[in-house]
Amino acid sequence: MDFGPYLMLAVLEGAVLAAVLALMASGLSLVFGVMRVVNVAHGEFYMLGAVVAYAVAQAFAGAPATGFVAAAVIAPLAVGAMAAAADMTILKRIDYDPERTIVATIGLLYIIQQVTLMTYGADARPVAPPFNDRIALPWVEWGEGGLSLYFPWGLSTTSYKLFVIVAAAVLIAAIRLFMARSRAGLIMRATQLDSEMATAFGIPVERVYAAVFGIGAGLAALAGVLIVPIQQAHYLMGGDALLLSFIVVIIGGLGSLSGTIVAAILIGLSDGIISVFFSPTLAKILATLLVALVLVFRPQGLFGERPA
């Protein structure tokens, strides 16, 4: 197979990562944008989504489609509710102080991780996708008779991976529409701009913070549900996802949903292409170097606003 088909496969793999990463990082960006909180436990909410998806799939053994739909509903709600409770019992009590919040979410990270290890175990466990048909991909080449379409051997993907890309795109569009058009989104944006003024106008800022923290965690959990039929559920899977999410929000601009999406596409596609042709380690090294360059030359990120 020529270079072109290999590149197409790499781009498709990168697009799957970009889609899941954009969904997860959108939750992290939303939390920071509204609350000015750096949630170090965000990767564990992603991991919990995958673990809950495995538990629900086991409950619906023999009906993977039903189990997947149930997990897509149960996991975000359960993880989001847990995160909102953590906000009200922990972060609220320390007044969302930046330094203490980081320490508190680090503690929450280890609590979630160790409880998952004790209950779920250390083994990585697969989840059957709701559908997984193999789809042959066409390629175009220039021959003696001009352009011709053919199907190279091995150039294929699965219907579930294409579904992940489409589902993540629809969900992200729904988030943007929610923030721009809904009354709840307006309240969140008002709280983001000036929490003291929002309080003066009767907005329950602490409830808004709990809801935002829960929504951010729910988005991470939903990303975990989407990825677990491709990867395996493991109690340590949140680490790499958290690192990539921080890379995305730093490059895109802290608190900028548009920047988060653009950066996720950039990082996801580059990670997929570099991992296929070189190595996954090199992809992570280059992403980290890109973050360093952004911090040096544009600290506010590609789409972030420069502080006054």
C-alpha positions in Angstrom: 0.0 0.0 0.0 1.3 3.5 -0.9 2.0 6.3 1.5 -1.4 8.1 0.7 -3.6 5.3 2.1 -1.5 4.9 5.2 -1.8 8.7 5.8 -5.6 8.4 5.4 -5.7 5.7 8.1 -3.5 7.8 10.4 -5.8 10.8 9.9 -8.9 8.7 10.7 -7.3 7.4 13.9 -6.2 10.9 14.8 -9.8 12.1 14.2 -11.2 9.6 16.7 -8.7 10.8 19.3 -9.4 14.5 18.5 -13.2 13.9 18.8 -12.9 12.3 22.3 -10.3 14.8 23.4 -12.4 17.8 22.3 -15.3 16.5 24.3 -13.3 15.9 27.4 -11.3 19.1 27.2 -14.5 21.1 26.7 -15.5 20.0 30.1 -12.2 21.1 31.6 -12.3 24.4 29.7 -15.9 25.1 30.9 -15.0 24.5 34.5 -12.0 26.8 34.3 -13.8 29.4 32.2 -16.7 29.8 34.6 -15.2 28.9 38.0 -11.5 29.7 37.5 -10.8 26.3 38.9 -8.0 24.0 37.7 -9.5 20.5 38.1 -6.7 18.0 38.4 -9.2 15.2 39.0 -10.8 15.7 35.6 -9.0 12.6 34.1 -10.5 10.4 36.9 -14.0 11.5 35.9 -13.1 10.3 32.4 -11.9 7.0 33.9 -15.0 6.6 35.9 -17.1 7.0 32.8 -15.3 4.1 31.2 -15.6 2.0 34.4 -19.3 2.7 34.8 -19.7 1.8 31.1 -18.1 -1.6 31.7 -20.3 -2.2 34.7 -23.5 -1.3 32.8 -22.3 -3.4 29.8 -21.9 -6.4 32.2 -25.5 -5.8 33.5 -26.7 -5.9 29.9 -24.6 -8.8 28.7 -25.8 -10.1 25.4 -27.3 -6.7 24.4 -24.3 -4.4 23.7 -26.5 -1.7 22.0 -28.8 -1.5 25.0 -25.9 -1.5 27.4 -24.1 1.3 25.5 -27.2 3.5 25.4 -27.8 2.9 29.1 -24.1 3.7 29.9 -24.3 6.9 27.9 -27.1 8.0 30.1 -26.1 6.6 33.5 -22.4 7.4 33.5 -22.5 11.2 32.9 -25.4 11.6 35.3 -23.8 9.5 38.1 -20.3 11.0 37.6 -21.7 14.6 37.3 -23.8 14.2 40.4 -20.7 12.9 42.3 -18.6 15.9 41.0 -21.3 18.4 42.0 -21.4 16.8 45.5 -17.6 17.1 45.7 -17.8 20.8 44.7 -20.4 21.6 47.4 -18.6 19.6 50.2 -14.9 20.4 49.3 -14.3 23.2 46.9 -17.0 25.5 48.3 -15.6 25.1 51.8 -12.2 26.4 50.7 -13.8 29.3 48.8 -12.4 28.1 45.4 -8.9 29.4 46.4 -6.7 28.5 43.4 -3.8 26.9 45.3 -6.0 25.0 47.8 -8.3 23.9 44.9 -5.4 22.3 43.1 -4.4 20.4 46.3 -8.0 19.4 46.9 -8.5 18.0 43.4 -5.2 16.1 43.6 -6.6 14.5 46.8 -9.8 13.8 45.0 -7.9 12.2 42.1 -6.1 9.7 44.4 -9.3 8.9 46.3 -11.2 8.1 43.1 -8.3 6.2 41.8 -7.7 4.0 44.8 -11.4 3.4 45.4 -11.7 2.2 41.8 -8.7 0.0 42.3 -10.2 -1.6 45.4 -13.6 -2.2 43.8 -13.0 -2.6 40.1 -9.5 -4.1 40.2 -6.3 -3.6 38.4 -7.1 -5.4 35.2 -7.9 -3.6 31.9 -11.3 -4.9 30.7 -12.9 -4.5 27.2 -16.4 -3.4 26.4 -18.1 -4.7 23.3 -19.1 -1.9 20.9 -22.8 -1.6 20.0 -21.9 -2.1 16.4 -18.6 -2.6 14.7 -19.0 -3.3 11.0 -15.8 -3.2 9.0 -16.0 -0.5 6.3 -13.6 -0.6 3.3 -12.2 2.8 2.3 -11.7 3.8 -1.3 -8.6 5.4 -2.7 -8.0 7.3 -5.9 -4.9 6.8 -8.0 -3.7 8.2 -11.4 -3.3 5.6 -14.0 -3.0 5.4 -17.7 -6.7 6.0 -18.2 -6.8 8.9 -15.7 -8.2 8.9 -12.2 -9.5 5.5 -11.0 -11.1 4.4 -7.8 -10.0 1.3 -6.0 -10.1 -0.4 -2.6 -6.6 -1.1 -1.3 -6.3 -4.2 0.9 -6.3 -3.3 4.5 -7.6 0.2 4.0 -10.6 0.2 6.3 -12.1 1.4 9.5 -15.1 0.5 11.6 -18.6 2.0 11.8 -18.2 2.6 15.5 -15.1 4.8 15.1 -17.0 6.9 12.5 -19.9 7.1 15.0 -17.6 8.4 17.7 -16.4 11.2 15.4 -19.9 12.2 14.5 -21.3 11.8 18.0 -18.6 14.0 19.6 -19.1 16.7 16.9 -22.9 16.7 17.6 -22.4 16.9 21.4 -19.8 19.8 21.1 -22.2 21.7 18.8 -25.0 21.1 21.4 -22.7 22.5 24.2 -22.0 25.6 22.2 -25.7 26.1 21.4 -26.5 25.5 25.1 -24.0 28.1 26.2 -25.1 30.7 23.6 -28.9 30.3 23.5 -30.2 28.8 26.7 -31.1 30.7 29.8 -28.8 28.4 31.9 -26.0 29.1 29.5 -26.6 32.9 29.9 -26.5 32.5 33.7 -23.2 30.6 33.4 -21.7 33.3 31.1 -22.8 36.0 33.5 -21.2 34.2 36.4 -18.0 33.8 34.4 -17.8 37.5 33.5 -18.5 38.9 37.1 -19.5 36.5 39.9 -20.0 39.4 42.4 -22.3 41.3 40.0 -24.2 38.0 39.3 -24.7 37.5 43.0 -26.0 41.1 43.3 -28.6 40.3 40.6 -29.8 37.3 42.6 -28.0 34.5 40.7 -27.1 31.6 43.1 -23.4 31.5 42.1 -22.6 28.6 44.4 -25.3 26.5 42.7 -24.1 27.6 39.3 -20.5 26.5 40.3 -21.8 23.1 41.4 -23.8 22.6 38.2 -20.8 23.7 36.0 -18.4 21.3 37.9 -20.9 18.5 37.5 -21.4 19.2 33.7 -17.7 19.3 33.2 -17.3 15.9 34.9 -20.3 14.5 33.0 -18.7 15.5 29.7 -15.4 13.7 30.7 -17.5 10.6 31.7 -19.3 10.7 28.4 -15.9 10.8 26.6 -14.9 7.7 28.6 -18.1 5.9 27.5 -17.3 6.7 23.9 -13.7 5.6 24.0 -14.0 2.4 26.1 -15.2 0.1 23.2 -12.0 1.2 21.4 -9.7 1.1 24.4 -10.1 -0.9 27.6 -11.3 0.4 30.9 -8.5 0.7 33.4 -8.1 2.5 36.7 -5.0 4.4 35.4 -6.4 5.5 32.1 -7.2 9.0 33.3 -3.5 10.0 33.5 -2.7 10.4 29.8 -6.2 11.8 29.1 -5.7 14.5 31.7 -2.3 15.4 30.3 -3.6 15.7 26.8 -6.6 17.7 28.0 -4.3 20.2 29.8 -2.2 20.5 26.6 -5.4 21.2 24.6 -6.8 23.9 26.9 -3.4 25.6 27.3 -2.8 25.7 23.5 -6.4 26.7 22.8 -6.7 29.3 25.6 -7.9 28.7 29.1 -11.7 29.0 29.2 -12.1 29.3 25.4 -14.4 26.6 24.0 -13.6 27.5 20.4 -9.8 27.3 21.1 -10.3 24.0 22.9 -11.9 22.5 19.8 -9.3 23.8 17.4 -6.4 22.6 19.7 -8.0 19.2 20.2 -8.2 18.7 16.4 -4.6 19.9 16.1 -3.3 17.6 18.9 -5.5 14.6 17.9 -4.6 14.6 14.3 -0.9 15.1 14.9 -0.9 12.4 17.6 -2.6 10.0 15.2 -0.3 10.7 12.3 3.0 10.7 14.4 2.0 7.6 16.3 1.3 5.6 13.1 4.5 6.7 11.3 6.9 7.1 14.2 5.9 6.4 17.8 3.3 7.5 20.4 6.1 8.7 22.7 7.4 11.1 20.0 3.8 12.5 19.6 3.6 13.3 23.3 7.1 14.9 23.3 6.1 17.2 20.4 2.8 18.1 22.0 4.7 19.1 25.2 7.2 21.1 23.2 4.2 22.9 21.5 2.8 23.8 24.9 6.2 25.2 25.9 6.3 27.4 22.8 2.7 28.6 23.3 3.5 29.5 27.0 6.6 31.5 25.9 5.3 33.3 22.8 1.5 33.5 23.5 0.8 32.7 27.2 -3.0 33.3 26.8 -3.2 30.5 24.1 -4.3 30.7 20.5 -7.8 32.0 21.3 -7.5 33.2 24.8 -7.7 36.9 25.8 -4.6 38.7 27.0 -5.1 39.8 30.6 -5.6 43.5 31.1 
